[in-house]
Amino acid sequence: MLDEIKEYKDKKISEINKHKWIASEKAGIDLGKKAIEEWQKDHEIHFKRHWLNERFELK
């Protein structure tokens, strides 16, 4: 179970960093915390559902 939690957290951080980089590139400045909060608001629930579905084959 701890392996799954670590895997989830690592993947989540990777996705947040990708979003932050892309959003910052588009804006032309480092959006920092704003991009992180945007990802949490707009993408976190979808990421969690997708990860759980993929990992545990949930429907």
N, C-alpha and C positions, 0 to 999 in steps of 0.2 A: 504493500500500500504506500509506503514512503517513497518508493521508486516512482510510482504514478504521480504523486504530489510534486516531486522534484521535476519530473518530465513536464507536467502541466505548467508549473511556474516558469521553467526555462523557455518553453514554447511561447508562453504569454509574453514574457519579457522580450523575446525576439520579435514577436508581432508588434508590440508597442514601439520598439526601436525602429522597425521598418516604417511604421506609420509616421513616427516623429520625423524621420529623415525625409520621407516623401513630402509631407506637409510643409516642412521647413524649406525644402528645395523650391516648392511651388511659391511659397511666400517670400523667398529671398532672404529670410532671416531664421535664426534658430528659435523655434516656437516653444521649446522646452516643455515646461509643465502644462502649458495650454494644450499642446498636442497630445500629451499623455491623458489629460482629462477628457479631451475630445474622443480619444480611442475608447476610454472607459465608458463614456456616455453612448457612443454610437456603435461600438463594435464588440464590447466585452461579452455581452450575453450571447451573441451569435458565435463568437469564438468558443465560448464554453460549451454551448450545445453541440457544435461541430466536433470539438475535441472529445467530448463524452460519447457521442454517437460513433465516432471512429474507433475509439479505444475500447468501448464496451458493447458496440453494436446495438445501441439503443434505438428505438423508433419513436 
